[in-house]
Amino acid sequence: MSVADPAASTSPASTATQALRAAAERGDADAVADLLAPDVVFHSPMTERVTFVGREEVAALHRDIFAVLDGLETTDPLALGDSRSFSFRAQVRGVELEAHVLLHVNEQGQIDELKIFVRPFPALATLFGTLPPRVSARRRGPLTGTVAAIVTWPLAVAVRTADRFTPRFL
């Protein structure tokens, strides 16, 4: 779906959302960084225990995200005040992923909060087995990234396997 909608609102929140969607579809983390508030908070879709804070950290996270997702396409946003919401589809290691993004834009027109929800469960598990090892390696070194892969990848395999067989019993 195209991100250029001539009927779209020209509010700062709408402008930031359209720019975020376009940057995401291009896989352009530098363009995402230009949209973020200095104190932006990104809530992990995988755990409540992890948030990413600050423009540089959230931009680096987007570089990691764009490196593991293929074919990202967004939908038209929904609006409520300074908050916006849109969905996107992509593939992670060949597994179809659907996600929903909630974002808030501050008075300066910068994105100051991002929350992402991912479905279906096999896609989330595959993302969990793919993204944390990459982020861990970037933040804490290759050895920690390898340990993260060893810990997370079995869950992804188990969930994808269960997803193939469980529907037969329902």
N, C-alpha and C positions, 0 to 999 in steps of 0.2 A: 504494500500500500504506500502510496506517495505521502511524503511528509509536507508537501507544499499544498496548503488548502487556503485559497484566497478568501474564504468566508470566515476563517479562524479569527478569534479575538486577537487584538494587538496588545493585550495587557502584558506586563512584564512576566507573569507566570506562564501565559500562553506562549510568549516568545521564547522563554527559556526551555519550555517543554518541547516545542517544535525543533529547537536547535539541538536538544539532547537526543531526540528521536533520530534526527538526521545524522548526528555524530555517531550514534550507536549503529545505525545501518551501514555507515562507512567503516566502522571499527576504529574510529579516530579518538583515542584517549586524550590527546592534546586538546582537541576541541571540547571534549567533556570537561577537562580541567578549567578551561576558560569560563565555564558556566557555573562553577562551584564557588560557594562562599569559603573564606579562609578556614572557618570552623565547621565545615560540613560534616555530617555524621551519616555513615552508611551502615545499615543494620544487615547483618549476614542473613541470607535465606536459609542457612544450614543450622545455625545455633544461636540462641539468645546470649551465649557466653562471649561472642565476638562482635565488636563493632570496629569500624575503621573511621578514624577521626582526622580531619584536616585535608585540605585540597591536594597536597602532594601524595598522601597515602591513598586517598580515594582515586586519584588519577592513576597511580601505579596499579591499584587493584583493577581498574578498568582495562589497563594494558593486559593484565593476566586474563581477565574475563574474555576480552576480544581474541586472545590467542587460543582459547579453548572452544569458543563457539563458532559455528559455521552457519552461513545463510540467515543471519539475523534480520527479521522483518518486523516492524512495529505496526500497531493499530492506531486509529484516531483516539485522542485522549478524552477523558471525562474531566469536568472542572467543578470545583467547589471552593470559592474564595481564592486563597493563595495556594491551594493544593491542587494537584493534578494526578491523574492516574491513566496509565495506558498498559497495554499488553504487548508482548512480543513472542515470536516463535523463532527457534533456532535448533541446531543439532549440536550435541556434545558427544564426541566419539560415535557418531552415527545414530544416536538415540534422540528421537524427537522430544523437544522440551518446549513447554509453554510457561511463560512467566508473566507476572503482574507487577507493575512498578507503581509505587506510591511516592510522590515527591512533594516537598514544600519549598516555596520560593519566598525569600525574605524581602524586606522593603527595598533593597537595592537591586532586585531582580535576579539574585543569585540563588542557586539551589542550595539549601542549607540542611536538607534531610532527604535520605533515600531509603526506602524499604522495598525489598523484592521478595515475592512469593513464587515458588516454582512447583510445577506439577508436570506430568504424573510422577509418582514416587520413584519408578525406575530411572527417570531422567534426573531427578534430584540426587538419587544415590550415585549415578554416573558422574554428575557434576561434583558431588562430594568426594569421589575417588580421583577426580582430575584436577580440580582447582586448588584445594588446600595444599597438596604437595608442591605445586608451582609457587603459591604464595609463600609457603614455608621456606622454600629454597631461596626465594628473593629476599625475604626478611631475615632469615636466620642461617642460611647457608645450605649447600647441596646435601650434606649429611642429614640435616633435619628434614629437608624435603623428601629424601629417600625414606626416612622413618615414617613420615606422614603418609607416603604412598603405601607402605607396607601395612599401616594401620587402617587406612580408608578403603583401599581397593577391594578387599574381600567383601565388604558390605555391598558395594556396587554390584559385584558378580552375584552374590546371593539374592539380592532384590530383583535383578533382571531375570535370574533363573526362576525364582518364585513367581514372577509376573507371567512367565511363559506357561507355567503349569497350573497355578491356582485357579484361573478362570474355568478350567475344565471341571472343577469340583463345585462350582457355584450354580 
